[in-house]
């Protein structure tokens, strides 16, 4: 039985993340999506619980997927879930250097390999930080995120998923 771990902050989960999970599910029997608290990033827009719910709802159509919310080292999660590999997405060449360094550290710490999934061109520009900014200022993000995420962004920033809203003061 092969299991891959797909870790990330997923704040919010978007179609680029969805692509990685769908592709990984074709190569591995089980995909465990680990919703993490990343101390290197700013305070998250959504709690781990909210992000976990959004990811679960967004991936309901994919067989063999399990979602966990954690606040620990990725290699510890990989060991706990029995993952033989860690899946990571690459949007651009600039992502490669950071992902390579993390892959090497994770392998040294645990022996777990990392599998990199280059994104398709339709998802290469999508970044959670950009989506939050667009939503915050009333932009339409529905084509970039699964419906459960669009709904929660709309609740967080009224009219963000349907068009311009009031200008924040």
C-alpha positions in Angstrom: 0.0 0.0 0.0 1.5 3.3 -1.0 0.7 6.6 0.7 1.9 10.1 -0.1 1.7 13.1 2.1 0.7 16.5 0.6 1.5 19.1 3.3 0.7 22.8 3.1 -0.9 25.7 4.9 -3.7 25.8 2.3 -4.8 29.3 3.4 -6.8 29.0 1.2 -6.9 25.8 -0.7 -7.0 26.5 -4.5 -7.2 24.8 -7.8 -3.4 24.4 -8.0 -3.5 22.4 -4.8 -6.5 20.4 -6.1 -4.5 19.6 -9.2 -1.6 18.1 -7.1 -4.0 15.9 -5.1 -5.9 14.7 -8.2 -2.6 13.8 -9.9 -1.1 12.2 -6.8 -4.2 10.1 -6.4 -3.4 8.5 -9.7 0.1 7.4 -8.6 -0.5 6.5 -5.0 -3.2 4.4 -3.3 -3.7 6.9 -0.5 -3.1 10.7 -0.4 -3.0 12.3 3.1 -3.4 16.1 2.9 -1.8 17.7 6.0 -3.2 21.2 6.8 -0.3 22.8 8.6 0.3 25.9 10.7 3.3 27.5 9.0 5.2 29.7 11.5 7.1 31.4 8.6 3.9 32.8 7.2 1.7 35.6 8.6 -1.3 34.9 10.7 -3.6 32.7 8.7 -6.9 34.0 7.3 -8.6 30.7 8.2 -8.1 28.5 11.3 -6.7 25.0 10.9 -10.2 23.7 11.5 -11.7 25.9 8.8 -9.0 25.0 6.3 -9.4 21.3 7.1 -13.1 21.6 6.4 -12.6 23.4 3.2 -10.1 20.9 2.0 -12.4 17.9 2.9 -15.3 19.5 1.0 -13.1 20.3 -2.0 -11.7 16.8 -2.2 -14.9 14.8 -1.6 -14.8 13.6 -5.2 -11.3 12.1 -4.9 -11.1 8.5 -3.6 -8.4 7.5 -1.2 -7.9 10.9 0.3 -7.6 11.7 4.1 -7.2 15.2 5.6 -5.4 15.9 8.9 -4.8 19.2 10.6 -1.4 19.3 12.3 1.2 21.6 13.9 4.4 19.6 13.8 7.3 18.6 11.5 6.2 17.3 8.1 8.5 14.3 8.5 6.8 13.4 11.8 3.4 13.5 10.0 4.8 11.4 7.2 6.0 8.8 9.6 2.7 8.8 11.6 0.5 8.3 8.4 2.9 5.7 6.9 3.8 7.9 3.9 6.5 6.7 1.6 6.7 10.0 -0.1 5.9 13.7 0.2 4.1 15.5 -2.7 4.8 19.1 -3.5 3.6 21.3 -6.3 5.9 23.6 -8.4 4.4 26.7 -10.0 7.6 28.3 -11.3 11.4 27.8 -11.3 11.6 30.0 -8.3 9.7 27.4 -6.2 12.2 24.7 -7.1 15.1 26.0 -5.0 13.0 26.1 -1.8 11.3 22.8 -2.5 14.7 21.1 -3.3 16.2 22.3 0.0 13.1 21.1 2.0 13.2 17.8 0.1 16.8 17.2 1.0 16.2 18.1 4.6 13.2 15.8 4.9 15.1 13.0 3.2 18.1 13.4 5.6 15.8 13.5 8.6 13.5 10.6 7.7 14.5 8.9 4.5 11.2 10.0 2.9 11.4 11.0 -0.7 9.7 14.0 -2.2 7.8 13.9 -5.5 7.5 17.2 -7.3 4.4 18.0 -9.5 4.9 20.8 -11.9 1.6 22.7 -12.3 -0.1 23.1 -15.5 0.0 26.6 -17.1 -3.6 27.3 -16.1 -2.6 27.0 -12.4 1.0 28.2 -12.4 0.2 31.8 -11.3 -2.3 30.9 -8.6 -1.0 31.6 -5.1 -3.0 31.7 -1.8 -1.6 35.1 -0.9 -2.8 36.6 -4.2 -6.2 35.0 -3.8 -6.6 36.5 -0.4 -5.7 40.0 -1.7 -8.0 39.7 -4.7 -10.9 38.5 -2.4 -10.2 41.2 0.2 -10.6 43.9 -2.4 -13.8 42.5 -3.9 -12.3 40.6 -6.9 -13.9 37.4 -8.3 -11.8 34.3 -7.3 -14.3 31.6 -8.2 -12.4 30.3 -11.2 -9.3 29.8 -9.1 -10.7 27.9 -6.1 -13.1 25.1 -5.4 -16.7 26.1 -4.6 -16.4 25.5 -0.8 -13.4 27.8 -0.7 -15.2 30.5 -2.8 -18.2 30.3 -0.4 -16.0 30.8 2.7 -14.0 33.7 1.1 -17.3 35.3 0.2 -18.4 35.0 3.9 -15.1 36.4 5.0 -15.1 39.2 2.5 -18.7 39.9 1.5 -19.2 40.1 -2.3 -15.6 39.1 -2.9 -16.5 36.1 -5.0 -19.3 37.8 -6.9 -17.8 41.2 -7.7 -16.7 44.5 -6.2 -17.7 45.3 -2.7 -17.2 48.4 -0.6 -13.8 49.9 -0.4 -12.2 49.0 2.9 -11.5 52.0 5.2 
